Structures are given as structure tokens and as C-alpha cells.
Amino acid sequence: MTEELLAVYRHSLAHILAKAVIEIFGKENVQYAIGPQIADGLYYDFVLPRTITEDDYKVIEDKMNEIIKRKEDWVCKEISKEEGLELFADQKFKKELIEDLPEDERITIYYTGEDFVDLCRGPHVSNSKELFPAAFKVKSASGAYWRGDANRDSLQRIYVYAFPDKAQLKAHLNLVREAMERDHKKLGPQLDLFMFNETAPGMPYWLPDGWKVYQALITYWRSVHARHGYFEISAPIINNRKLWLISGHWAHYQNNMFVIPGKNGTEYTIDESAADVYAAKPMNCPNAMMTYKRAVHSYKELPIRYNELDVVHRKEKSGQLNGLFRVQAFRQDDCHTFVMESQIESEIADIMSIADQIYETFGITYRCELSTRPDDFMGDIEVWNRAEAALKRILDNKYGEGNYEVNEGDGAFYGPKIDFQIKDALGREWQCGTVQLDFQLPHNFGLTYRDSDGLQKEPVVIHRAIFGSLERFIGILIENYKGAFPFWLAPTQVGIVPIREEHNAYAERIYDELLNMGIRVDVDYSDKNMNEKVKENRLRKVPYIIVLGDKEVSEQTVSITVRGMKKQLHGVALDRFFEMCNTMNAEHTKELISE
């Protein structure tokens, strides 16, 4: 089935859904709003006499199948605005849609059988038999607002999965079940990694185990970048409006910033009358510019690479928040590299090599997209043209000319960019990393370096991130690994289970040694039985669980339960075990045991 036919199929099923709901609840009890097709099916919005529950799903599905089997004709008619208002006199949402149309607008309606009509541009099937055998399933029912406005009518949105055949529907449902098992919003709290609280919406609390993962990720990131000549800085999180005026963020990004009003007499305001207006930074860029500007620079120093992991804040609509994937406070692995124009391509090639190394560590594949000048761009068009040409050459060299996607007009307001689209375990793509070329901010901030000819010239800034938001990246990792992190990243790498109290001294000795090696280790000295202790460690997805009893103490060995292996390893010499832990921790490998 082509994309065009699939759209017709799904949109026609949306009309079937609306007709089914009306027949179930009675026409006089239903207001029906809109029902578009979406990526995996369709939805329709209603005002209903009661809340839809899961018990209704099968009833709705059966009614939809019944309607399809009637093999009713679909008839399209063109009507006037006046006729439309009369036809939908009892349907407030349809009336509003018609009232908003221009007088000369072509208005079409579609009849499904003789007793259901909907306002629609189409196209649709000519008879319901074209939908048979339909492969669909009610997914969920949730709240929505008319036209997405929280001040308008509250609606019930019924989602339906719809695919060309039952095999594709079944495959998608399996994928959905897999996604639910991997859902970081479920696994995160279950494994005690992070939490949210209504007092700070979209701003995660990192709990002890989650913070260990966070820090292990940062430690790895720092070790990679140290080998490429990066230096880490930190800067204020709250800055005066003056900084954002220079950078252009005040004009281009103010609606997404958390702003602290200043005082004008007795009034608090954010307008020009108050000098002491501050904002939490949504990006690190201006602070990096100020850091560079503190000193006089020579061409011999370039490139200068500043890494930054400060918290940034971006105001989002509440409906857009999504666990760790979309938050209002996060850390970004920002870097701002100051280069001469002649160094652009070699520097970005090195950035690409870093991205390759980091993503490969996690078994992640990615592709690149080029985003060009937006309508609200800042600066000179000729400068933009040079920047876009440089990025295009880099991608042509890496992938071959034209073998990548170009997003026209999707660049940052200060420069074009290359975005890294990474693929997760479920095949979904996420925009995480980015490389942005910027000729504008160095000019705005008056940045210079002394060139070999003795003249002052402006550097070019390369903005880049590999993880992007660490919160989002960790959310992806939780789902990729189903919470079972590789040894080097696991919050607890080794769980020690002494069987009885007389084995505690040996457990403490091993604990101290592992701690000195930099291994994250827990020991359970409680009087619970051995199986219960092992089970608790398994539920926490600890990679290595070592059990210590009389034999292990006397032989100075350990018995290891390796996550994912059914067979326990007995009689492993202590030195060998320490060597295994060291190897696994140092090599960032995805395997738990190296044979």
C-alpha cells in the first residue's frame, strides 16, 4: 500500500470511528470535532456523556467492524457555507470550523451511508468494502483541548492503531509492547534512578543510583575529550539581560527562557525600564564567548576548545514534557571551539571522529542532516553562504555528494548546522548531537585573534554536542538496555552477598578492595537468606553478584552470578575476579565476560 493510499485508508477509518461512537452513545449525546490520520493510525476528538474506559475499547472495535461490513457507499458533496452551518447546526465544533472559512472557500462533506456525515476535504474510499479486512485496534483514550487551547473545551481523544493488514498490525503491537517494557518513565522510578515532582515540572531529581550512571557517563565523556585537546569550563547559570541582548537570544528565544523581572520603582517588569532583569540560561554559548574574550589571543592558540556541562533551562509547554526526553532543566555536553576559517573542515572532521567513537561505544548508529538558513537569521547572507558551503563539503566527503538529508530553513538563527539523528533499540530516531557553524556571535561579542600578518581577525565558532541533552541520552540508554546497563555504566557494578554473619569479614575485605579500584559496589550484611539477597540484586539489574560462603572464604575465591547467564561461576580466584572487574570497567565494553 502506498503512502497516499494508506492516508486515505486511515482517514476513512477515522470517519468509521466517529460513526461508531455516535451509534454507541446516540447522535444527540455526541459532539464530534476532528479526526486526522497519524503516523501509526488515527484519532478522533469528542465530547461524550461519560469518560471512555478500557472496557469500551472492544465495544468500539466491534461497532467499527459492523459498520465496515455494511458495505455502505461514501458520497462526497460540495456545499455552501450557509448550507454547512444549517447541516451542522447541532455540532458546535463543525460550525466553528465552517464559520472560520473564507466566504469563497470550497466546502466538501462526506456521507458514510445515509446517517453519518462529516465535514472533510477528503479524499476517501467510495465504499466501506474497500476497507475490508480492516486491521485496527483502539490504542487509548485521553484528554485533549479544542484546537490545543487549554482555555477551550475539554475533549476525549480516542486513538486507534491502523495498518494495511493484520500481520503489520500484529508486528506494530509487538513493537508497542516492547516499547512499554523498555519505557524509561517506568524503568527509571522502578530502578530508583530519577523522579519528578510537581514543584519543579520537567526538572528531574537524580537519585543516588541514577546520579552514579550520570557521573559514569560524564567521566567517560571527559576521558574521550581530554585526548582531543578540550578544556572544561563552568559559568553562571543566571545572567543579566544584557548578555542575551548581545547574543540575540532575547530577540529570538525569550519565550523559551525563564526570566526574572527587574524592578522599576515599585513595579516588577522585564521591559527596558528595569536594568536588573535576569534570565536562567537556555544555552551556554554567550558564556563561552565571554570566556574567550577575557584575554588576547593569537592564531597560534587556535583552535581553542571549551567544554561545558552547566545546567540549562528552557521553558516548555506542559503538554510537551515527556519524561527525560523533553525536560525544562538539563545538562548539555556543549563545546564551543574557536577556529580560523581555514581550520573549519579539519576541526569538524575531528568532531565526527569523536561522535563515531562515542556512539559506537553504545552500539548506536546515526545519520547526519544539514539544516540551512532560517527566515529569522541573523547576520550577512554571504557569510551564511560560506558557512553552508563548508558544512556541505564536509558531508559530501563523508557520505558522498547528496547522500544526506537537507532541511531547508531549519538552521539556528546564528548559523547552519549538522544534526546527528541517532537510532534507538526500537528503530526510532532522536536528534541528539549537533555541529553548528557560527560567524555571528564572534562578531556580536567583538571577538578577535591576532593573525600571522599581525592583523586582528574574527574567529569562527563551532558549537557542538554529542550526547545533546544528557537527560534525553540517558533516557534513550535506559530504554536501549532495558535498565540493564553494561558493567562500566551500571550504578552498582558488583553486589556482594555473604551467606552468614561469619562471612561478613571476607565480604568487607573484598568490598574495600573493589572500592579502592574505583568499582561501584554494595554489600548486603542483613540477616535475610541468600536467595532473597540475590533476588534483590537481580531486580536492581546488578551485573555481577558474588556469593560468599564457607568454601569461598577457605579457598579465597568467589562464586559469581553474572547477569543474563543462568549458570553460576564457582571457584573464581579473587585476583582473577578483580582483573575481570578492572578490564570491564576500563574498556567500556558491551559484554559482561571476556572469554
Rosetta blueprint (number, residue, H / E / L):
1 M L
2 T L
3 E H
4 E H
5 L H
6 L H
7 A H
8 V H
9 Y H
10 R H
11 H H
12 S H
13 L H
14 A H
15 H H
16 I H
17 L H
18 A H
19 K H
20 A H
21 V H
22 I H
23 E H
24 I H
25 F H
26 G L
27 K H
28 E H
29 N H
30 V L
31 Q E
32 Y E
33 A L
34 I L
35 G L
36 P L
37 Q E
38 I E
39 A L
40 D L
41 G E
42 L E
43 Y E
44 Y E
45 D E
46 F E
47 V E
48 L L
49 P L
50 R L
51 T L
52 I L
53 T L
54 E H
55 D H
56 D H
57 Y H
58 K H
59 V H
60 I H
61 E H
62 D H
63 K H
64 M H
65 N H
66 E H
67 I H
68 I H
69 K H
70 R L
71 K L
72 E L
73 D E
74 W E
75 V E
76 C E
77 K E
78 E E
79 I E
80 S L
81 K H
82 E H
83 E H
84 G H
85 L H
86 E H
87 L H
88 F L
89 A L
90 D L
91 Q L
92 K H
93 F H
94 K H
95 K H
96 E H
97 L H
98 I H
99 E H
100 D L
101 L L
102 P L
103 E L
104 D L
105 E L
106 R L
107 I E
108 T E
109 I E
110 Y E
111 Y E
112 T E
113 G L
114 E L
115 D L
116 F E
117 V E
118 D E
119 L E
120 C L
121 R L
122 G L
123 P L
124 H L
125 V L
126 S L
127 N E
128 S H
129 K H
130 E H
131 L H
132 F L
133 P L
134 A L
135 A E
136 F E
137 K E
138 V E
139 K E
140 S E
141 A E
142 S E
143 G E
144 A E
145 Y E
146 W H
147 R H
148 G H
149 D L
150 A L
151 N L
152 R L
153 D L
154 S E
155 L E
156 Q E
157 R E
158 I E
159 Y E
160 V E
161 Y E
162 A E
163 F E
164 P L
165 D L
166 K H
167 A H
168 Q H
169 L H
170 K H
171 A H
172 H H
173 L H
174 N H
175 L H
176 V H
177 R H
178 E H
179 A H
180 M H
181 E H
182 R H
183 D L
184 H H
185 K H
186 K H
187 L H
188 G H
189 P H
190 Q H
191 L L
192 D L
193 L L
194 F E
195 M E
196 F L
197 N L
198 E L
199 T L
200 A L
201 P L
202 G L
203 M L
204 P L
205 Y E
206 W E
207 L L
208 P H
209 D H
210 G H
211 W H
212 K H
213 V H
214 Y H
215 Q H
216 A H
217 L H
218 I H
219 T H
220 Y H
221 W H
222 R H
223 S H
224 V H
225 H H
226 A H
227 R L
228 H L
229 G L
230 Y L
231 F E
232 E E
233 I E
234 S L
235 A L
236 P L
237 I L
238 I E
239 N E
240 N E
241 R H
242 K H
243 L H
244 W H
245 L H
246 I H
247 S H
248 G L
249 H H
250 W H
251 A H
252 H H
253 Y L
254 Q H
255 N H
256 N H
257 M L
258 F L
259 V E
260 I E
261 P L
262 G E
263 K E
264 N E
265 G L
266 T L
267 E E
268 Y E
269 T E
270 I L
271 D L
272 E L
273 S L
274 A L
275 A L
276 D L
277 V L
278 Y E
279 A E
280 A E
281 K L
282 P L
283 M L
284 N L
285 C H
286 P H
287 N H
288 A H
289 M H
290 M H
291 T H
292 Y H
293 K H
294 R L
295 A L
296 V L
297 H L
298 S E
299 Y H
300 K H
301 E H
302 L L
303 P L
304 I E
305 R E
306 Y E
307 N E
308 E E
309 L L
310 D L
311 V E
312 V E
313 H E
314 R L
315 K L
316 E L
317 K L
318 S H
319 G H
320 Q H
321 L L
322 N E
323 G L
324 L L
325 F L
326 R E
327 V L
328 Q L
329 A E
330 F E
331 R E
332 Q E
333 D L
334 D E
335 C E
336 H E
337 T E
338 F E
339 V E
340 M L
341 E H
342 S H
343 Q H
344 I H
345 E H
346 S H
347 E H
348 I H
349 A H
350 D H
351 I H
352 M H
353 S H
354 I H
355 A H
356 D H
357 Q H
358 I H
359 Y H
360 E H
361 T H
362 F L
363 G L
364 I L
365 T E
366 Y E
367 R E
368 C E
369 E E
370 L E
371 S E
372 T L
373 R L
374 P L
375 D L
376 D L
377 F L
378 M L
379 G L
380 D L
381 I H
382 E H
383 V H
384 W H
385 N H
386 R H
387 A H
388 E H
389 A H
390 A H
391 L H
392 K H
393 R H
394 I H
395 L H
396 D H
397 N H
398 K H
399 Y H
400 G L
401 E L
402 G L
403 N L
404 Y L
405 E E
406 V E
407 N E
408 E L
409 G L
410 D L
411 G L
412 A E
413 F L
414 Y L
415 G E
416 P L
417 K E
418 I E
419 D E
420 F E
421 Q E
422 I E
423 K E
424 D L
425 A L
426 L L
427 G L
428 R L
429 E E
430 W E
431 Q E
432 C E
433 G E
434 T E
435 V E
436 Q E
437 L E
438 D E
439 F L
440 Q H
441 L H
442 P H
443 H H
444 N H
445 F L
446 G L
447 L L
448 T L
449 Y E
450 R E
451 D L
452 S L
453 D L
454 G L
455 L L
456 Q E
457 K E
458 E L
459 P L
460 V E
461 V E
462 I E
463 H E
464 R E
465 A E
466 I L
467 F L
468 G L
469 S E
470 L H
471 E H
472 R H
473 F H
474 I H
475 G H
476 I H
477 L H
478 I H
479 E H
480 N H
481 Y H
482 K L
483 G L
484 A L
485 F L
486 P L
487 F L
488 W L
489 L L
490 A L
491 P L
492 T L
493 Q L
494 V E
495 G E
496 I E
497 V E
498 P E
499 I L
500 R L
501 E H
502 E H
503 H H
504 N H
505 A H
506 Y H
507 A H
508 E H
509 R H
510 I H
511 Y H
512 D H
513 E H
514 L H
515 L H
516 N H
517 M L
518 G L
519 I L
520 R L
521 V E
522 D E
523 V E
524 D L
525 Y L
526 S L
527 D L
528 K L
529 N L
530 M H
531 N H
532 E H
533 K H
534 V H
535 K H
536 E H
537 N H
538 R H
539 L H
540 R L
541 K L
542 V L
543 P L
544 Y E
545 I E
546 I E
547 V E
548 L E
549 G L
550 D H
551 K H
552 E H
553 V H
554 S H
555 E H
556 Q L
557 T E
558 V E
559 S E
560 I E
561 T E
562 V E
563 R L
564 G L
565 M L
566 K L
567 K L
568 Q L
569 L E
570 H E
571 G E
572 V E
573 A E
574 L H
575 D H
576 R H
577 F H
578 F H
579 E H
580 M H
581 C H
582 N H
583 T H
584 M H
585 N H
586 A H
587 E H
588 H L
589 T L
590 K L
591 E L
592 L L
593 I L
594 S L
595 E L
